[in-house]
Amino acid sequence: MSNGLRIWIFKLSIMEQTKLNKDRGFLDKQRLSEEEKTWFELIKSRIYKTLGREVQPETKELPAISIEILLTPHETAEDWKSFHEALDRADVCIVETQGWSEDYLKFIQKLSRGNPFTYINEKLKKRVMGNYDDRDKVLIETIYNSKKPVTFIDLPKGHPLIVNESSDEFILQGTFENILGQLGAALKLDAGYQRQREDYMIASLKIKIGELVKEFPELRKKNKIRLLITIGSAHVNLFTSIKKEVTPSVERNYGNKPAGYDSDTKALMRYMLDKEVSDELLARILLGHLTDLRLYTRKLTTSNNKAGLFENKIVSYFSLEEIRDFFEELSRLPAEKGNQQFARELLFSKLSEKGIKPPETEDKLDDFLKLPSLSAKIQDP
């Protein structure tokens, strides 16, 4: 590759499985919390079932529950527009929160109970720090004074399954084929981690429900507890797992329809389901990141759903061979032109040659998304 071109594709947390440190007592079974003990019993139950051994059932029965899974991106206010209505239907809410702490759980529960000082202080703190984004605003203002018990089933802070949170630029370099292989390996690694997260969520779900019933006596008066789980739209397999292992009374709804999966998410979901990912799909992921199509759509819309659909449509106009040629053309450029803005302009010029003009307003984006793609859909999850 001329000029030693390095292409920064995207920030990816480098996942390193941390080892148990018994000397520090981090996971010393003698000092495990009751929650962790129960979690290990559930995991043991799964292993025993696999081996054909019997496990004694728990003596305490949990209340009957029905579960609604709200699958939605979780970055902008537009992504969360259906959260308020879904929360109205629920008795209990579980929000996807990887790395949560007991202090944060207590804070969210205070918000739910309607503590005005907690609400005002959080809004002021977020604004002063400059990170009171639309997503946080919707979450805080929807939960505030809802009187709905809130809890988490995600991996807590410090859990050994959590990936190393120190992010680094993931640099892809080499030939076109080598880069596709590196992309696939990174996504496959992420998929394995996401499956582990989902296993933990399933194992801890019943435990959390039991804890809530003890903490909130009003739930005992209900014939059935209606539970809402909000989680990223890539976790579609959670529905099947809950239906199989927790309760058949479960439904899934999408916060945005149709779900605007970009190529990255499509590939991640396929790996999570142990399905193959083609070179063409990986090439489309590469094309999307080389040109940073997401940055372009942020000028048009706050909807991640539309952004994903836009990226899918744009990359669908290019075959594997065309993307390879595009990559090679970029590789021959001098270093000062090896940036995403130039790459995006070059991509749009090639679209123009195909008679396609990218939209410049949200209304035109909506019309553009209705147009047929020039190639068939590639490997939907």
N, C-alpha and C positions, 0 to 999 in steps of 0.2 A: 504494500500500500504506500503510494508516494507521500512524501513529506511527513512520514510517520503519523498519518492522520489518526487521531483518536476521537471516537464519537461518544460523547456523553449521552446516554439514552434516558435513563431515569433514576431517581433515587430509590434505592431498594435496601431495606434493612437486611444486613448480612446475618443470616440466621445461624446461630451457633448454639447447639444444644448444651446447656450448662450441666455440669456433673454435680451429683449430690455431695455435699460436704458434711459428712457425719461428725467430724471433729468440731464443727461449729454448731452442731445440733440442728441444722436447718430443716432436715426431714427425719430427725430421730423419731422413730415410731413411738417411743415411750413418751414423747412430748407432743404428739400430734393433737390438734384440736378435735373436738367431737365431729365437726364437719368433715375433716380430712379422714378420720377413722371410718365414718360412714361412706365416704367416697371410695376408699380402698375396698370396703365390703362390696360395693356395687361393682367395682372393676373385677373383684374376685368372683362375683356371681357370674359375670360374663365369661370369664375364663372357665369356670366350672361347667357352664352350659356347653361351651365348645368341647370340653372333654367328656361330656355326657354324665357328669356327676350331679347329684341333687344338692340343692341349697335350701335351707329352711327359710320359709317366708317370714317377713317382718310381722311382728305381733300387732303393731299399730297400723291402722288403715288411714290413709290420707283422705281428705275430703274429695268428692267427685269434682273434676275440673274439666273445663273446655278451654282450648287454646286457639288464639288467633295469632298467626305469624305475619307480621307486616314486613315484607321484603322491600327495601328501598335503599338507594344510595344515601349517604349521610354526611354531605359536605355543605349544602346550601339550604336556604329557607325553602326553596322550591322543592327540594328533595323531601322535606318534612311536612309538606302541605296537608297530607292525609293523617298526620299523627294525632291532631286534636280530636278529630272525629272518631278515630280508632280508640283513643283513650276514653272517650265518653262511653263506649260500649263495654269497657273492661272494669273488673273489680281490682285487679292487680296489674302492675306494669313492670316488665323486665326490659331494660335498655342495654344494648350492646355496649360494653365498657371494658375494653381490655386493659389490664393493669390497674384496676380500681383499688382504692384503699378504704378502710373502715371510716376514716374521716370524711371521704367523699360520699360514701353511702349515707352517713348521718346527715350530711349537708343536703343531699337530694331529698331525704325523708322529711327534713325540716321544711324544705320548699313545698313539698306535697301537703304538709299539714297547714300551710299558710302562714308561716312565720314571716312577718313583714320585714324584720331587721335582716334576716338571712337574704331575702329577695333583694332589698335595696342595696345592701352591702355588696352582693355579688355583681349587680348591674354596674355599680360605681367602680368596683375593682376592675371589671372587664374593660370598661371604657377608659379608665386611667392607663391601663396596661396596653390599650389599643388592640385587644384581641376579642372584643365583643362582637363576633361575627354573626351573620344572619342565622346560621345553624344553631349556635348557642342560644341566641335570643329566642328562637322558636321553642327549643327544648325547655329552657328555664321558664318562659312565660306560660307554656302549656301545662307543665307539671305544677307550677305554683298554685297553691290553694285548691288543687284538684281533689284532695282528700283520698287519693288512691295510694295504697301502699306500693312502694317501689323497691326493687331489689335487683341484684346482678347475679348472673350465673356464669359469667365469663371468667377467664383466668385472672386471679387477683395479683396485685403488685408483689413481686418477689417470688412468684411461683416458678419452679425450675423449668417449666415448659415455655415460658415467655422468651422470645428471642432477644438477643442483644439489641437494646434500643439505640445504641450509637449508630446512626446512619452514616453511610459513606456514598460517594458517587460510584455507581456500578459502571465500570468502563468496559465497553465491548470493543475489541480490536481483532484484526485479522482478516481473513477472506470472508466473503459473503456467507459461505456455507458454515464456516467456523462460528460466525456471529449468531446465525440461526441456532446452532447447537448450544451456544452459551445462553441464549434467551430461553430455550426450552428447558435447560437444566435449572435456571434460576426460578422459572415458574413452577417446575415440578417440585422444587424444594419448598416453595411457598405453599403449594397445594398440600404437601404432607403436613406442614405445620397447621394449616387451617383445619384439616381433618382431626388433628389432635385437639384443637380447640373445641371443635364440635363434640367430640367424645366427652370432653370435660363438662361441657354445657349439659349434655344429656344426663350424665352421672349425677350432677349436682342439682338438677331441676326439682326432683321430688323432695330433696333435702330442704331447699329454699322454701318450697310451698309449706312444708311442715313448720318451719321456723316462723313464717308469716302468720300462720294460724295461731301459733302460741303468742306472738307479739301483738296481733290485732284481733282481739276476741270477736269483733263484729263479723269477721269472716266465717266463724263457726255457725252463725245463724243462717247462712246461705245454703240452699240445697246443692248448688253447684257454683264453684268459683270460676269466673270468666277471667282468663289470663291473657294478657297481650305481651308478645315478644317482638320488639323492634330490632331488626338486624339487617346487615348489608345484603343486597340482592344476589350476591354470589352464593349465599348459603342456602340454596334451594334444597339441598339434601337433608337439611335439618328437619324439614317437614316429614320426610319418610321415616327418619330415625325416631322422631317423637311419636308418630303414629304407631310404630312397631314396638317401642320400648316404654312409652309413658302412658299415652291414652289414644284411643281411636277417635276421640272427639276433638279433632284439630282441623283447622282450615288455614289456608295461606292466601294472602292478598298482596297485590303489588301497589306500592305507593304511587308509582307512575306506570301508566300503560300506554303503548307496549313498553316492556322493559328495554331500556337503551343500552344493552351490553356492548362495550367496546371490544376490540379484538383481544386486548389483554385479559379482560374478564372472561371472555369466551374460552380462551385457552386455559386459564386457571380453573374454571369450572370443569372442563373436560379432564384435566389432570386429577382433580379431586374425585372424579367418578371413574378413575383408572381407564380413561379413554385415550386413544392416540390423538396427537395434535400434528397436523400436516405442516410441511414446509411452507405451503402457501399461506396458512393462517399465521405462522411465525413471521413470514415476510411482511404481512400486512401490519403486524405489531411493530416491526422495525420501521416501516414506512411512516406509520402514525407518529412515532417518537422522533424520527429524523426530522420531521417537518413540524412537530409540536402543534398538531391540529387542535388540541384542547385549548391552547393559548388563543388561537384565532376565534374559537367559538365563545370564549369568555367576553368578547366584545359584543356579541350578539344576544346572549341569553345567560340566565343564571341557572338554567335547568341542566343538570348532569345527564338527564335522560335524553334530551335533545342533542347534547354534545356527543354522547355515545353513538346515537343514531347517525349523526352527521359524519363522524369519523368512519363508521362502518361503510357508509355510502361512498365516501370519497375513495377509500382504499379499495373498494370493490371494483372500481373502474380500471384497476391495474392487475395484470397477470403476474405470476411468479417471475417470468422472464423479464417483464417490463420493470419490476421492482429491482431485480438484479442489475439491469442496465442503469437504472437511476442511481443505485448505490455506487456502481463503478464510476459513473459520471461525477458524482460528488467527491469520490476518492481522488480524482485527478485534479481537483480544483486547488488553487493556492490556499494557504492556511487562513488568510483573512476572509475568505468566502466560505469557510467550513463552519457555518453557523446555521441554526434552525430557521431563522427568518429568511435567509437566502435560499435554503432548501425548500421552504414552503412556497416562495415566489416561483422557484423553478418548477415545483409540482403543479402549481396553478397554471403556469404557462403550458404545461403538457396537457392539463385538463382542457384548456382553451382549444388546443389542437383537436381534441375529441368533441368540441362543440359544447363544452360544459363550463358554465360560469358560476363560481362559488357565490353564495348569497352574501349580502352586505347589511341586511337588517333582519330582525327576528321574524317579521312577516314573510320575508323572502325565504328565510330558513325553513319556516313551516311549509311553504310551497315546494321547496327543494326536497324536503324529506318525503314528499308524496311521489316524487319521480321514481320510475323503476331503475334498478341498478343494471349495469351493463353485463354483469356476470352473476352466476348463481351464488346463493348464500354458501359460505364456506363453514362447515363444521359448527353449526349451532350446538349449544350444550345439550 
